[in-house]
Structure formats: C-alpha cells, structure tokens
Amino acid sequence: QVQLVESGGGLVQAGDSLRLSCVASGGTFSSYGMGWFRQAPGKERKFVASISVRGGSMYYVDSVKGRFTISRDDAAHTVYLQMDSLKPEDTAVYYCAATRSHVSKLLAEYDCWGRGTQVTVSS
C-alpha cells in the first residue's frame, strides 16, 4: 500500500486560489487511481475529484466543476488539486486517497488515505 501526505492547505479569501499536493511513497503510485475528498465540520466525507491511472480520465463533483482541476505526475509520485475561485462552502479538511480501481468516485473503493490538509475560505 502507498502512504500519502497532503500539503498546500491554508486560510484564503473568497475568490483566491490554492493548490493541494499529495505525495505518495511505499507503493507503485502509477498503478493507482487517485482521488480527493473533503469533510466539512459535522459533515460526512465526500467526493471532490478523481483521476484515472495514467491520467486519461478525470471526474468532479458538480459543485467544483470549472473551478477545480485534478492532475497527476507519476514521475514525482504526486497528485494535485488546483482550486480556483474558492468559496466559503469549500471550507473543509481535504483528503487524498488511492484506489486499486482504474478510477472511482466512491469513498468505499479507496484503500489508502492521507491525514488531510485544512482549507479555510473566508468571505
């Protein structure tokens, strides 16, 4: 299994941008589909975006389409989430996850999880 470490979170104002990074170690990163999930206070963890093995397919929750972009760099063992035009409702802990599936939107299909990075968007 891979170990995942997220970074790049912080406190920003509405309309600002952030780029989250997730570095993997200890496994064959290129063979995993990768995803980003988020969990707001008192809420369930929810799907944000996913990218397939080799990066040919990407999926997003409707609320971030056109604002967030997921990408991966297999040589660097890293997956990114570029977040533009941030809104207060994007405030959450963001988690990186890896799945042995080609790609998935389902939390239950992800085997490995990072510890999360906090994103706070002020209005």
C-alpha positions as CSV (number, residue, x, y, z in Angstrom):
1,Q,0.0,0.0,0.0
2,V,1.0,3.6,-0.6
3,Q,1.4,6.2,2.1
4,L,0.0,9.6,1.3
5,V,0.9,13.0,2.6
6,E,-1.1,16.1,1.7
7,S,0.1,19.7,1.8
8,G,-0.9,23.1,0.5
9,G,-3.9,23.9,2.6
10,G,-4.4,27.3,4.3
11,L,-6.6,30.3,5.0
12,V,-7.6,32.3,2.0
13,Q,-10.3,34.7,1.0
14,A,-13.2,34.0,-1.3
15,G,-12.1,34.2,-5.0
16,D,-8.5,33.1,-4.2
17,S,-6.7,30.0,-5.4
18,L,-4.8,27.2,-3.7
19,R,-3.0,24.1,-5.0
20,L,-3.1,21.0,-2.9
21,S,-0.4,18.4,-3.3
22,C,-0.3,14.7,-2.3
23,V,2.9,12.8,-2.3
24,A,2.9,9.0,-2.3
25,S,5.5,6.6,-1.1
26,G,5.9,3.0,-0.5
27,G,4.0,1.6,-3.4
28,T,3.5,1.7,-7.2
29,F,1.9,5.1,-7.5
30,S,1.3,4.8,-11.2
31,S,-1.0,1.8,-10.8
32,Y,-3.4,3.6,-8.5
33,G,-6.4,5.7,-9.4
34,M,-6.3,8.8,-7.2
35,G,-8.9,11.0,-5.6
36,W,-9.6,14.0,-3.4
37,F,-12.3,14.0,-0.8
38,R,-13.3,16.7,1.7
39,Q,-15.0,16.7,5.0
40,A,-16.6,19.8,6.5
41,P,-17.2,20.2,10.3
42,G,-20.1,17.9,11.3
43,K,-20.5,16.5,7.8
44,E,-19.6,13.3,6.1
45,R,-16.5,12.9,3.9
46,K,-17.5,13.5,0.3
47,F,-16.0,13.0,-3.1
48,V,-14.4,16.0,-4.8
49,A,-12.4,14.8,-7.8
50,S,-10.7,11.7,-9.1
51,I,-8.2,10.9,-11.8
52,S,-7.6,7.6,-13.5
53,V,-4.5,5.5,-13.8
54,R,-2.3,7.3,-16.4
55,G,-4.5,10.4,-16.1
56,G,-6.7,9.9,-19.1
57,S,-10.0,10.4,-17.2
58,M,-11.0,13.0,-14.6
59,Y,-14.2,13.3,-12.6
60,Y,-15.6,16.1,-10.4
61,V,-18.5,16.8,-8.1
62,D,-20.8,19.3,-9.8
63,S,-20.1,22.0,-7.2
64,V,-16.4,22.3,-8.2
65,K,-16.6,21.8,-12.0
66,G,-14.9,24.6,-13.8
67,R,-13.1,25.7,-10.6
68,F,-11.0,22.7,-9.5
69,T,-8.6,20.7,-11.6
70,I,-7.1,17.4,-10.6
71,S,-3.8,16.2,-12.2
72,R,-1.0,13.7,-11.5
73,D,2.7,13.5,-12.1
74,D,3.6,9.8,-11.9
75,A,7.4,10.6,-12.1
76,A,7.0,12.7,-9.0
77,H,4.5,10.3,-7.3
78,T,2.2,13.3,-6.8
79,V,-1.4,14.2,-7.4
80,Y,-2.5,17.8,-7.3
81,L,-5.8,19.6,-6.8
82,Q,-5.8,23.1,-8.3
83,M,-8.6,25.1,-6.6
84,D,-9.6,28.4,-8.2
85,S,-12.4,30.9,-7.4
86,L,-12.7,29.4,-3.9
87,K,-15.9,29.9,-2.0
88,P,-16.6,29.7,1.8
89,E,-18.5,26.5,1.2
90,D,-15.3,24.9,0.0
91,T,-14.0,25.1,3.6
92,A,-13.1,21.6,4.8
93,V,-10.4,19.2,5.5
94,Y,-9.2,17.8,2.2
95,Y,-8.0,14.2,1.9
96,C,-6.0,12.5,-0.8
97,A,-6.8,8.8,-1.4
98,A,-5.6,5.9,-3.6
99,T,-7.7,3.2,-5.1
100,R,-6.7,-0.1,-6.9
101,S,-9.6,0.6,-9.3
102,H,-8.8,2.4,-12.6
103,V,-10.8,5.3,-11.3
104,S,-13.6,5.8,-8.8
105,K,-15.9,8.3,-7.2
106,L,-16.8,6.0,-4.4
107,L,-15.2,6.5,-1.0
108,A,-15.5,2.8,-0.2
109,E,-13.3,1.9,-3.1
110,Y,-10.3,3.8,-1.8
111,D,-7.8,1.8,0.2
112,C,-5.3,4.3,1.3
113,W,-5.8,7.7,2.8
114,G,-3.7,10.7,3.8
115,R,-4.2,12.6,7.1
116,G,-5.7,15.6,5.4
117,T,-5.0,19.3,5.0
118,Q,-7.3,22.1,6.2
119,V,-8.6,24.6,3.7
120,T,-10.5,27.6,5.1
121,V,-12.1,30.2,2.8
122,S,-13.3,33.4,4.4
123,S,-16.0,35.6,2.9
